[in-house]
């Protein structure tokens, strides 16, 4: 579903380009944790950014925003790495293991920094800031292409879902999907957030809810191990399409926020 790094990428970018106030960024992040902490992964990054090093008392997001501006950040990118696809992290570096474990990161290529969130306590989300080993490189995909790709993947997966007969093993699967969607965090986005990005993100959330239901095993173990493996492999293209669509939707939002700034007092 939606992740903290998507919220950070959009709101930090909006703040950097005058389309949001600092307090708006902090308020948007609290949906993921009432307390937000930020630390640097190593002493060199701490010196560059002015953030405390991991192990010291953490800073708040306001200091992180100031550090981004001083470091030359001009926008952010959402990264959703999985084994075999770590695009956007600039190559093997210290951020890769925690980003892979978490399945997300936010990258500020202009500043040469990446931040990975971690739920360190109930209601506490800590962002660890890492140096990027190299430039993530350009990977522009038109949002229409990503949206179409997800639609095609859904269509192709439909036959697979029918053949696997998930509904027979999970008679309440529709209710599970509806409950999963309704339980997701209610996210706030900047006023300048493009409607198409919002639509693609919403569709990605819906499709991921279906994926989770399709890939889940019922308590009775009606699905054999071999059938579960076949199901996972068959639905992998759809999972990849959802990740790609979400990344592109955030990238499009950041692009439009960069080129259509609004003056916000206090930003």
N, C-alpha and C positions, 0 to 999 in steps of 0.2 A: 504494500500500500504506500501511501505518501510517507516520506521520510524527513527527518529533521534537516538533512543536508539540502533538500529542495527548498525548504523554508529559508535557510541561511543564504543559499545562492541568490534567490530572488530578492529578498529584503535587503541584504547587504549591497547588492548591485543597485537597487533602487536608492539606497542612502548615498552611495558613492556618486550618483548622478543627479542628486537633488530631487528625487521623486518620492522621498520618504524622510521623516524625521527619525533621529536616533531612538527616541522613545517608542516609535511605531515598530522598529526592528525588534526591540527588546520585548514588547508586548506580543508580537507574533511568535517569538520563540518560546514563550512560556507555555504554549499548548503542549510542548514536548517535555517540559520540566519547569516547575516553579522557580527553581534556582538553576541558572546557567553559569558554568565555570569555564575558564579558558586558561590553558597552560601551554608552554612551549615544550617540545619533545626533547630538546637538548640545549646546552648552554649557548651554542652559536646562534641558534634560532631565537633564544631568549634575548641575546644581545642585539640581534637585528631588529626585533619587534618591540622590545621593551616589556615583553610578557614574562611572568615568573616561570622558571623552569619546573618541569614535572617533579613533584615532591615538595615544592614550596607551596605557600598559601596561594590558591588560584585567584586569578583576576576575574572581573566581570566582563560581559560582552561589550560595554562601552569602551573599555581600553583596547579590546580587540578591533573594533571599528576604527579607532584612531590609528592603531598600528597598521591596518590595511591601507589607509590613506597615505601614511608616511612611507609605506613600502612600495607605493606606485600601483596599487591594485586599481583596475578599471572595470572590473566585472568578474563574475564567477561562473563556474560550470559545475553541474551535477555529475558525479561519477558513480556508477552502480556496478562495481566490479564483481565478476564471478570467475572461478578457475577457467583459464583459457581465454578470457576477455577482460583485460585490465586497461583498456583504452582510457586515456585521459589522465593517467597518473604520471606521465612523463618517463616511464621506464621503471626498472627495479630500484626501489629506494626504501627508506625507513617507513614511509606511509603505507606501502603496499600490504604488508601482513595485517595490520589492524583494519585497513580498509576492506580487504578481502573477508576478514572475519566478521566485520559488521555488515558488509555488503553495500557500503555507501561511503562517500566522502564529498567534500566541496573543495574545488580547486580554484585558486586565484593565480592564474598563469602570469599575469603582469607583475605580481609580487613574488613569484616563485615559491608560493606556499600552498599547502593543502591542510585541511582540518578534518579530523575524524571524530564523530561524536561517540560517547559511551555513557550508558546509564550506570553511574557509579553508586547511586543510592536511590531510595524512593523519592521521586520528585526532583532529583538532581541529575542534570545532563552536563557532562564535562566534554569540552572540545579540546583535543590535543592537536597542536599546530606543528606540522612537519615541513622541512624544506623539500622542494621538488628536485629530483636529480637531473631533470632536463625539461625542455619545452614539451608540453602535451601534444603539440601539433594541431593543425586545423582538421576538423572532422565535421564539416557542415553538411547536414542533411535537411532539405526543405521539410517543413512541418507537414505539408500535404502528403509528401512521400511516406513519412513515418506513419501518418494517420491511415493512409491507404494500406500500407504494409500490415498494420495491426488488423484491419478489417479482413484482408485476405487470409491472414493467419487464423483468425477466428473461424472463418468459413471452412478452411481446410481441417481445423481441429474438430469441427462439429461432427464429421463422420467418425472420427476417432472416438469421441465421447459416446456416440451412439453404439459403436461396436463394443466398447468397454462396458456399456450398460451401467454407468455409475448410479443412475437413479434406482436401479433394481437393488443394488447393494446399500444405497443411502436413500431411503424413501423420503427423508426430510431435507434433501439437499437444497431445494429451493428456499426453504426457511433458513437454512444455514447461510446461504449466500446473502439473503436479505439482512440477516442479523449482522453478518460480518461487515457489510457496507454501512449499515446504520451506526455501527460501533466505532467507525474510524474517526479520528480527531476532526473537529470543525476548524478548518484552517482559514486564516485571514490572509488576503493578498493585497498588494498595493492597488490603489484606484486605477493606475495606468496598466494593470495587468491585462494583456491582450485576451479577448474572449476566446479565440481559437486555442490558445494554450490551456485555458481553463477547461474547455470542452475535451481536449485530448487527455488532460490529466484525469478528468472525471471518468472518461471511457476506459482509461488504463486501470483505474481503481476497480471499475465494475468487472473488467475482464480478469484482473488478478484475483478478485473474489471468487469467480467461477473456477479459475485454475486451482486455487487452494482447496475448494470443495472437491474438484475432480481428482486432485492428487492425494487427498487425505484418505486414511484408512479407517474403516468403520471399526467399532469396538469389538465386533464379533470376528474380525479377521476373515471376512468372506472373500477378500481378494488375496490370491496367492502371491508369493514373493516374485515369481516370474511374471505374473500379470502386472504387478505393481511396477516392475522395472520397465516392461513394455509400455505401460501407460506413461511413465515419466519421460521416456525417450520420445514417444510420439507427441507429447505436449511441449517438448523443449522449444521448438520453433515459435510457439505462441508465447512462451515465457520470455524468449529473447525479444520478440516484437514488442511486448509490453515494456520491457526495460528500455529498449531503444526509443519508443514513443515518449516515454516519460522524460528521458534525457533531452530529446529534441524539443519537447514542449517547454522545458525550463530554459533551454538555450534560446528559443525564440522569444520568450518573455524577457530574458536579460538583454537580448539584442534590441528589442523595442524600447525597453526602459533606458538603454544607453542613448538611443537616438531621439527619444521623446521625453526629455527630462521636464519635471515640474519644479518650480521653486517652492521649497517647504522651509518655513522659518524654523531654525533650530537644527536643520540637517547638517 
